[in-house]
Amino acid sequence: MRYVSLDLETSGSDPIRHQVLELAAVVEDTRRTATTPLAELPAFRRALRYRELTGTPGALALNARLLVELADKTKADAPDICAPAEVLPQLREFLLANGFKPDKKDCVSFTIAGKNVGTFDVLFLRQLPGWGTLVRSEPAVLDPAAFYLNWHKDSRLPSMLICQARLGDPEPHVAHEALADALEVVRLLRPFYDRPAYKSIVKE
């Protein structure tokens, strides 16, 4: 199975009022690249430049490094910085270059993976020009939380930090950097490629 681990950094939590500051995507093929070092997977990262930003203090503080990068006039022509209207056309080209095919309507669709991707990231992606026409995700999403859920003790789906702890990480950590977090989702999913849940079901 091939999927795209995608992560966003945003200026707030409201997809209508706030903006996508950074988008990263990593292509994983469970039949071909499962043993490829994470750093060698096909990866796409863009920071999005706006004339003005609307955001919450917490989100802007969390993304201070991005604001410094976007404000740096010496990086005006950097290949990994673009306008909001350019990011999905560029993502489409990345997906096409990595074996994804357009459908009959010339839209490239893919299975999307990410922590809270279906309830957060996709809502922001829908606001970007070209979503649903140039690229789109399949309705079903891969969230690592479901793979690390303790059905007997948890009252909610586990956070990224809890997933890392249950994987055995001595110091769980979330980078809050789109590319690093997209790669982290792949790392959390990899242990389950060879032992899918359906194989553990006892058939009577």
N, C-alpha and C positions, 0 to 999 in steps of 0.2 A: 504494500500500500504506500502511496505517496501522499504526503500532506505538507502544508505550509504552516510553520509556527510563526505567528505574527504578534507583534507587540507594539503598543503606542505609548507615547508620553503626551499628556495633554495639559492645557492651562487650567483645567477644572473638571468637574464631574458632569456638567450639563452639556450634552452634545449639540444643543441648539445655540447656546450662548458662548461656549468655550471652544478652543481650537486645538487641533492636533499639532503638536510641536515636533514630534519625531515619529517616524514609522520605520520598523525593521521587519524583515521577513527572511526565514531560513527554510530551504527546501530539504526535506528528509524523505528518503525512499527506504522503507523498512526491509526491502529485499536486496538492496544494493549498497546503501550507505550506512547501514546500522553499525558497522565497525569503523567507519571513517571518523577520525578525530573531529570534534565539534568545530574547531577553528577552521577546518578545511571544507566544511559544508558550503554549498552555494548560498551566499548571503547578500541581502539588499538592505541598505540603510540610507534614509534621507532625513535631514532636518528641514522643517518648513518655515519659510520666511514670510512674515506679514508686515504690513505697514503699521498696524496697531494690534495690540493684544488685549483680550478680556480674560481675566482669570481670578482665581482665589489666591489669597496670600500663601496658603499652604502649598498649593500645587506649583505656584511660581517659585517659591523658595526651594522646593524639591528639585526643580529643574533649572536651578541657577546656572549650572554649567552650560545648558543649552542656550539660555538667554545671552550669556557671554559670547558663545559661538555665533549666534545669529546677529549679534550687534557688531561683530568684528568686520569692519569694512574691507579688510585685507582678504577676507574669505568670500567676497561677493560672488566670485566665479568658481567657487569650490564645487566639484562634481557631486558631492553628497549633500548639497543645499539646493533647494528648489522652491518654487512657488506652489501653493496648494493645488492649483489647477494642473500642475505638471507631475505630481507625485504618482497618481494612478496610471497615467500613460507610461511612465517609466517603470512602474511595478509590472505592468503588462508585458513590456519588452523583456524584463528580467524573467518572468514566468515562461514566455515563449522560448527564450534562449535556454531554458532548463527543461524543455520537453513537454510543457503543457500545451494543449491544443485548444483553439477557439471552437465554440459550438456553432450551430447553424446561423445564429444571430451575431457571430463574430465576437462573442464575449468569452473571456477565459475564466472558467470556474475551477475552484479548488476546494479541497477539504481543509478547513482552518483549525489550527490548534492554538491554545493559549489559556492562561489563567484568567478566568472570568471573561473570556473573549466574546462569548455569545451575549452577555448581559451588559458589556461595557464597550469593548473595542468596536464591535460591529455597528453599534449605534453611532459612533463617531465616523466610521468609514462611510456610512450612508450619506453623510453630509459632504463628502468630498466629490468633486466633479468627476464623473466617469464610473462611479460605483453602480453596478447593475447593468451597465452597458459595455464598458471596457473590461472590467473584472468584477467578479462576485464570488462569495463563498457559498458552499453547499449549506442547506438548512441545518444539518447535524454538525456539531462541533466536537472537538477533542479537548477536554479540560482535564489536566492531570489530577485535579482534586478527586474525581470519581475513582481513580485508581488507588488512592491512598486513604480512602474513607474507611473508618472503623464503624461498621454497621451497628455495633452493640454499645459503643461509648459516645460517639460524636452526636452533637445536637445540630450541627451544620457542616457543610462541606469544609474540609481543611484548607487553611491558607497555604500560600507558597512556602512559608517558613515551616509549617507543620509537615508539609509534604517532604521537604528536605530532611527534617529531623527523622521522619519515618523511613527515609531512604538510608539513614545512617550518617548523615553529615554532622560532624562535631560542632560546627559553627554555622548554622543556617543563616543565609544572607540573601537579600533582594537588592540588586544593583540599582533599580529604577533607571536603567539605561536600556533603551528598546532592544538593541541587538543582543546585549548580554542576557536580558530576560527571555528573549525568544529562543536563544540557545539553551537556556536553563530548562525551558519546557521540554525541549527535545531530550535533554539528559534525564529528566524525570520520567519520560515516557518509555525510554529505551529498555528498562528492565522488564517490561511487559510484552515485548515483541514475541519472545519465545514461550511465554506462559500466559496466553490469553485466558480470560475468566471462564469462557465456556468449557475449557478443558477440565476445569475443576468441578464441574457439575456432575453429580452422581446420577446416572440414569438407571432407573429401576426396570 
